Amino acid sequence: MKKKLFVWAGVAVLAVVTTLLAAVVIRTATLISKQLTVESSTLSTPEADEMAARLAGALRFHTVSYSDPSEFDARAFYGLHDYLEDSFPAVHAVMEREAVGKFSLLYTWQGSDPTAAPMLFLGHLDVVPAAEAGDKWEYPPFAGRVEEGFIWGRGAMDDKLAVTGLLESAEALIKSGFTPSRTIYLAFGHDEETGGQNGARQIVELLVSRGIQAEFALDEGLIITDGIMPGVASPVALIGIAEKGTMFVELTAHAAGGHSSMPPAQTAVGTLAQALIALNENPLPSRLVSPIREMFAYTAPEMSLPMKAIFGNMWLFEGLVRSQMAAKPSTNAQVRTTTAPTMLWGSPAENVLPNEARAVVNYRLLSGDTIDQVLEYVQDTVDNPNVKVSLAKAISGEASQISTTDSRAFETIHKTVKQVFPQALVAPSMMVGYSDSRQYSPVAKDIYRFVPIVAQQKDLDRIHGINERLSVENYQKLVAFYMQFIMNCAGLPVQVASAD
């Protein structure tokens, strides 16, 4: 009897495995590509070396955002304003330019059809500091050099390339006689790197006061990755349809102070350390949010086996995919609200037990997790009456809304990528960083985060890092993308002559 039961059990298991295998094979074989088929762009851009020189010139202005407001250099921002006006005369002859919050810029390119919903392009004029690592740069970070086929300097990848690239594209189109059918806004904040409270927020308040409601906004964000997406040989243009939120939690532990020669059983530093260990060992759960699911839906049909079978059958392999993503810092950030202790304070001297020890922990919020929920999670995980848990004074913000991929705007981004970068695949995704774009939800139905440059993994460390640079070829392609995209959204598909 037992032998028959084992046989029947074996047959049942075999039947289940066979059914699952058949389902996987059928599903994999019938995956349909989501990639558009379009003809390559034939637009001519301005001369590459001249464009590179203009971007390099913009990099020479020390428009640095510091955590200490007293270090802010107003003259650098005013100098950059003047430089942009001199460098792009056609833009400044046709568009209205306004200084918002003194240092941010808002350009209005009036469209011929006042009933058409406007479009909004975003960028920022400020950069992160570079002085602390200036001696390690191949070329000084604010020299604005064009060497070895690259434009070198702080802001070459984040984010002056978008500012001058958008102005380059508009300059070329204006000189060709092009007039957009819909109004175009170019909004360049001056304090994105420190939260955008005085730049992007004031621009949004101005647009709201004027009743402006754009069909979409396009900001900095994700890029065209080369050799980064597993199982995909082609470059992949990742279009950010959402970005994570951020919050800063302060932990404050109290205990009796005194001389370190006679320590009590528990000190403030020890209590704080236990709290940090508890948070590190008990991360928030991983899960696949819709932007990541959509990324796999777009890329799975283009993958090679066995990746195609795995990512094309998430109904079966989701647990495996999540566990593998959670194992690496770069992909762990895509599947959970992350925990990152960033700041510590304790004793004022080596031999003094402090009465108070403090730490700040930065959480990057996954869509669906809120600031209140994470704060409650921290309190429950620490679970110590001697540790006070509170929201730090640093600027916090919820995860963004998720923009749609079935919109005309997303389709046009997709189409333009294919026109300018024919070898690239397109996929929606989620941005794990934090940008000015979160400020613009009151004035834009959908917000997309994408910078049209190609980069490999080794290039990503240059953003906010040492030897930030952009190839001249990359920059020319970026300008071509913006020109083609503007024409696709707001004009007829006519040939544009090269600008003088």
Secondary structure, DSSP 8 states (H G I E B T S, - for coil): -HHHHHHHHHHHHHHHHHHHHHHHHHHHHT---------------S-HHHHHHHHHHHHTS--B--SSGGG--HHHHHHHHHHHHHH-HHHHHHSEEEEETTTEEEEEE--S-TTS--EEEEEES-B---GGGGGGSSS-TTS-EEETTEEESTTTTTTHHHHHHHHHHHHHHHHTT---SS-EEEEEES-GGGTSTTTHHHHHHHHHHTT--EEEEEEEEEEEESS-STT--S-EEEEEEEE-EEEEEEEEEE---EETTS--SS-HHHHHHHHHHHHHHS-------HHHHHHHHHHGGG--TTHHHHHT-HHHHHHHHHHHHHTSHHHHHHHS-EEEEEEEE--SSTTEE-SEEEEEEEEEE-TT--HHHHHHHHHHHH--TTEEEEE-SS--B-------SSSHHHHHHHHHHHHH-TT-EEEEEEE-S--GGGGGTTTEEEEEEEEEEEE-HHHHTTTTSTT-EEEHHHHHHHHHHHHHHHHHHHS---------
